[in-house]
Amino acid sequence: MPHRRAALEQWLSDACRLTDFTVTPASGDASFRRYFRVRTSDGQTRIAMDAPPDKENCVPFVSIAAQFAKAGLHVPAILAQDLPRGFLLLEDLGGTHYLDVLDEASADRLYGDAMAALASLQACGPQTGLPGYGATLLEREMALFGDWLLGAHLALTLSDAEAAALATTFARLRDNGLAQPQVPVHRDYHSRNLLLPPDGRSPGVIDFQDAVIGPVTYDLVSLLKDCYIAWPQARVDAWAMDYFRSAVASGILRNEHEDRFLRWFDLMGAQRHLKAAGIFARLNHRDGKPSYLKDIPRTLGYIVALADRYPEMVDLATLIDRRVLPAL
């Protein structure tokens, strides 16, 4: 959209009073938002967001940024805004994503920092004023798996027995989310939305505009069972239980939740991974972004692995393992 780029640069010049600056793409995004790094002649950088108002709404971003900052999260400061046109000028938190630097040596430290930030959000973040992550939304997200991955992408037809088993599993995953303590949820808390700021502060947190009040394990499983990088199950379990103990100490959870915490966590991951796999297929077919297709096998692999732990997940795991993954 060259006209949007030209209008953005004019806004930076006129309304933001920037002079002698260059504008270069800063990062890709799965939505219609685009981000640009604005560099001025004195070497300072900022991030300009272009969110076409007919497709995106910047108002939640601005509101939630203020609420998350108040909770202690390191979100980008908003330096200027033109909400009717969908332009924002933001603090630049750097260009190094967690995904760029996560490895065996750095994982404990980086995930420790990310879980500390998550605990701050859940303990101190907004408890009201955000949409609820209720049954309707949980179900609508899982439906993306059938509509876009099984249907639009793979053209798979389920037998009556498979369809019935899938519906039963969806209901079980929905109920698992609703049964958990409800907390502020970022809703996309993973390695591509966490930045390693050059000043060494706590992780920079971005892409939070879809935040809700929802299940306590949702962001944790987004982080530890990431669609873009995978770790051995034993290590994931250890990190998850480290977080549980921190959450108890912070008053987010209670000791009596321990015996069900990993089940909450694992089944919440299945709900998210069904949603993500559907979204990745939709990005290809609707939005012309095929690069996410390569992440579907990893994403669905988490669900297949659950069959060894939870008999109630065998039907879904079998469907994915025998029909979906081979078709991919």
VOGU-3710 file (C-alpha; in Angstrom, 3 decimals, decimal comma):
1> mphrraaleq> 0,000/0,000/0,000  2,292/2,782/-1,228  -0,298/5,452/-0,410  -0,299/4,354/3,250  3,499/4,490/3,373  3,523/7,997/1,883  0,818/9,184/4,297  2,715/7,723/7,240  5,925/9,492/6,283  4,042/12,763/5,841
11> wlsdacrltd> 2,524/12,312/9,310  5,958/11,689/10,809  7,177/14,891/9,254  4,178/17,134/9,946  2,585/15,911/13,177  5,619/14,286/14,816  8,008/17,028/13,623  10,725/14,616/12,597  13,283/15,842/10,092  15,996/14,129/8,084
21> ftvtpasgda> 14,786/10,606/8,813  14,715/7,274/7,020  11,953/4,667/7,212  12,655/0,940/6,756  10,516/-2,162/7,453  11,016/-3,308/11,035  9,226/-6,645/11,209  6,583/-8,793/9,631  3,223/-9,361/11,267  0,491/-11,938/10,900
31> sfrryfrvrt> -2,139/-9,191/10,955  -2,681/-6,216/8,662  -0,454/-4,042/10,847  2,945/-3,009/9,503  5,911/-1,753/11,519  8,698/0,534/10,355  11,911/1,626/12,022  12,353/5,387/11,826  15,966/6,510/12,113  16,871/10,178/12,464
41> sdgqtriamd> 20,163/11,793/11,559  21,269/11,838/15,208  21,099/8,033/15,326  17,913/7,762/17,374  15,293/5,225/16,330  11,571/4,882/16,836  8,946/2,450/15,575  6,070/3,638/13,402  2,968/1,441/13,288  0,642/1,542/10,301
51> appdkencvp> -2,690/-0,104/11,122  -5,277/0,548/8,383  -8,407/1,604/10,302  -10,727/-0,423/8,062  -8,890/-3,590/9,140  -7,301/-2,829/12,524  -8,230/-0,801/15,607  -5,433/0,980/17,455  -7,586/1,997/20,428  -7,110/-1,305/22,346
61> fvsiaaqfak> -3,353/-1,138/21,720  -3,125/2,316/23,298  -5,347/1,436/26,240  -3,725/-1,906/27,000  -0,212/-0,474/26,646  -0,990/1,924/29,495  -2,471/-0,829/31,658  0,379/-3,257/31,049  2,984/-0,580/31,740  1,255/0,155/35,042
71> aglhvpaila> 1,545/-3,557/35,890  5,305/-3,361/35,365  5,642/-4,802/31,876  8,188/-3,325/29,508  5,890/-2,281/26,674  6,766/0,416/24,125  5,933/3,950/25,172  3,535/5,699/22,794  5,210/8,871/21,575  2,530/10,103/19,167
81> qdlprgflll> -0,762/8,851/17,780  -3,323/9,473/15,068  -6,020/6,933/15,828  -8,458/7,911/13,041  -5,754/7,203/10,454  -4,224/4,231/12,285  -0,754/5,688/12,882  1,301/5,320/16,055  4,861/6,350/16,863  6,388/4,055/19,480
91> edlggthyld> 9,509/3,626/21,539  11,939/1,262/19,799  12,594/-1,767/22,028  15,167/-3,154/19,621  15,149/-5,677/16,823  16,301/-8,797/18,677  13,446/-11,205/19,317  13,672/-14,029/21,822  13,498/-16,442/18,904  16,749/-14,970/17,553
101> vldeasadrl> 18,756/-15,775/20,695  17,087/-18,739/22,401  19,407/-21,731/22,681  20,438/-24,337/25,231  22,655/-21,863/27,064  20,264/-18,897/27,153  16,888/-20,595/27,600  16,789/-20,771/31,415  17,655/-17,095/31,789  15,392/-15,813/29,034
111> ygdamaalas> 12,403/-17,898/30,060  13,017/-16,936/33,669  12,806/-13,252/32,716  9,713/-13,873/30,593  7,959/-15,780/33,371  8,794/-13,041/35,877  7,175/-10,508/33,553  4,174/-12,807/33,132  3,775/-13,100/36,905  3,741/-9,289/37,127
121> lqacgpqtgl> 0,998/-9,172/34,511  -1,130/-11,795/36,230  -0,651/-10,390/39,724  -0,790/-6,664/38,959  -2,479/-6,349/35,559  -6,040/-5,201/34,913  -8,666/-7,461/36,442  -11,565/-5,736/34,707  -12,102/-3,782/31,496  -10,749/-6,448/29,140
131> pgygatller> -12,947/-8,836/27,131  -13,609/-12,205/28,711  -12,078/-15,358/27,244  -15,371/-17,196/27,501  -16,824/-20,333/25,965  -17,829/-18,650/22,708  -14,339/-17,351/21,963  -12,618/-20,579/22,995  -14,904/-22,557/20,685  -14,622/-20,093/17,803
141> emalfgdwll> -10,841/-20,340/17,936  -10,830/-24,140/17,825  -13,229/-24,060/14,880  -10,409/-22,479/12,847  -8,715/-25,887/12,843  -11,639/-27,513/11,064  -12,566/-24,609/8,822  -9,146/-23,595/7,574  -6,729/-26,489/8,087  -8,915/-29,552/7,606
151> gahlaltlsd> -11,263/-27,872/5,136  -9,693/-25,061/3,120  -6,107/-26,361/3,204  -6,342/-30,158/3,245  -9,889/-30,783/1,991  -10,246/-33,608/4,509  -13,684/-35,051/5,153  -14,201/-36,537/8,611  -16,267/-39,620/9,266  -19,258/-39,250/11,575
161> aeaaalattf> -17,282/-40,930/14,340  -14,290/-38,625/13,848  -16,496/-35,531/13,821  -18,255/-36,625/17,006  -14,947/-37,356/18,752  -13,585/-33,982/17,679  -16,648/-32,179/19,069  -16,288/-34,031/22,372  -12,616/-33,098/22,606  -13,352/-29,456/21,786
171> arlrdnglaq> -15,909/-29,343/24,599  -13,392/-30,864/27,009  -10,737/-28,296/26,044  -13,241/-25,458/26,396  -14,243/-26,620/29,871  -10,587/-26,939/30,865  -10,022/-23,266/30,054  -13,147/-22,138/31,880  -12,251/-24,141/35,004  -9,004/-22,271/35,610
181> pqvpvhrdyh> -8,448/-19,101/37,656  -8,994/-16,126/35,374  -6,231/-13,537/34,994  -5,069/-10,889/32,480  -3,949/-12,749/29,343  -1,657/-11,272/26,684  -2,949/-13,971/24,286  0,149/-14,195/22,054  2,990/-14,422/24,560  5,787/-16,174/22,672
191> srnlllppdg> 9,288/-15,834/21,296  8,345/-13,572/18,360  6,551/-11,106/20,616  9,263/-10,812/23,266  12,243/-8,587/22,581  15,686/-8,447/24,136  16,126/-4,701/24,699  19,619/-3,263/24,220  19,511/-1,724/27,711  19,178/-5,168/29,310
201> rspgvidfqd> 15,865/-4,450/31,023  13,098/-7,011/31,345  11,842/-8,388/28,031  10,123/-5,983/25,715  6,526/-7,092/25,202  4,671/-6,342/21,963  1,510/-7,404/20,085  -0,711/-7,257/23,169  -3,747/-5,515/21,671  -5,910/-8,670/21,815
211> avigpvtydl> -5,523/-9,092/25,591  -8,388/-10,643/27,548  -9,262/-11,949/30,998  -8,819/-15,683/30,714  -7,178/-18,942/31,857  -4,099/-18,687/34,029  -2,080/-21,168/31,940  -2,788/-19,653/28,517  0,195/-17,298/28,258  2,494/-19,754/29,999
221> vsllkdcyia> 1,791/-22,523/27,494  2,102/-20,009/24,631  5,597/-19,266/25,906  6,811/-22,759/26,779  5,078/-24,748/24,001  5,900/-22,168/21,367  4,746/-22,678/17,784  8,171/-21,494/16,560  10,597/-23,380/18,819  10,243/-26,608/20,801
231> wpqarvdawa> 11,968/-27,980/23,898  12,073/-31,448/25,510  8,952/-32,235/27,505  10,824/-32,719/30,773  12,335/-29,253/30,484  8,971/-27,691/29,677  7,390/-29,427/32,667  10,152/-28,153/34,955  9,727/-24,576/33,747  5,955/-24,816/34,116
241> mdyfrsavas> 6,222/-26,019/37,707  8,773/-23,300/38,469  6,134/-20,853/37,314  3,489/-22,568/39,430  5,573/-22,068/42,566  6,184/-18,424/41,644  2,477/-17,917/41,009  1,616/-19,366/44,418  4,126/-17,057/46,080  2,593/-14,100/44,222
251> gilrnehedr> -0,971/-15,005/45,197  -1,995/-15,838/41,627  -2,546/-19,541/42,402  -2,971/-21,648/45,544  -1,097/-24,727/46,704  -4,173/-26,894/46,198  -4,004/-26,185/42,443  -0,783/-28,184/42,127  -2,362/-31,562/41,379  -4,251/-30,192/38,354
261> flrwfdlmga> -1,859/-27,495/37,139  0,015/-29,506/34,500  -3,273/-30,858/33,135  -4,640/-27,318/32,881  -1,408/-26,340/31,149  -1,267/-29,234/28,687  -4,923/-29,109/27,638  -4,815/-25,329/27,348  -1,936/-25,853/24,959  -4,072/-28,160/22,836
271> qrhlkaagif> -6,742/-25,470/22,510  -4,149/-22,900/21,498  -2,394/-25,210/19,057  -5,638/-26,075/17,280  -6,307/-22,360/16,939  -2,771/-21,582/15,760  -2,747/-24,348/13,147  -6,016/-23,002/11,759  -4,689/-19,460/11,703  -1,524/-20,538/9,893
281> arlnhrdgkp> -3,654/-22,165/7,190  -5,875/-19,079/7,007  -2,845/-16,808/6,620  -1,880/-18,813/3,565  -5,267/-19,047/1,876  -6,888/-15,745/2,837  -3,938/-13,418/3,286  -1,309/-14,794/0,906  1,232/-15,496/3,676  2,456/-19,075/3,128
291> sylkdiprtl> 5,536/-18,864/5,369  3,574/-19,985/8,446  2,664/-23,353/6,917  6,036/-24,777/7,899  5,185/-24,243/11,574  2,021/-26,373/11,504  3,718/-29,783/12,039  5,558/-28,517/15,123  2,393/-26,910/16,444  0,287/-30,054/16,008
301> gyivaladry> 3,105/-32,237/17,316  2,422/-30,906/20,793  -1,097/-32,357/20,604  0,091/-35,739/19,340  2,448/-35,962/22,330  -0,476/-35,546/24,752  -1,861/-39,005/23,903  0,743/-40,614/26,166  -0,449/-38,561/29,137  -4,183/-38,146/28,691
311> pemvdlatli> -6,447/-40,935/27,404  -9,098/-38,345/26,591  -6,747/-36,813/24,010  -6,108/-40,030/22,089  -8,867/-39,480/19,512  -7,626/-36,025/18,536  -3,975/-37,088/18,604  -4,764/-40,077/16,395  -6,659/-37,948/13,876  -3,731/-35,563/13,637
321> drrvlpal> -1,069/-38,260/13,530  -2,757/-40,551/10,988  -4,604/-38,122/8,732  -3,517/-34,512/9,166  0,267/-34,709/9,414  0,631/-37,132/6,466  -1,607/-34,890/4,368  0,596/-31,910/5,172
//
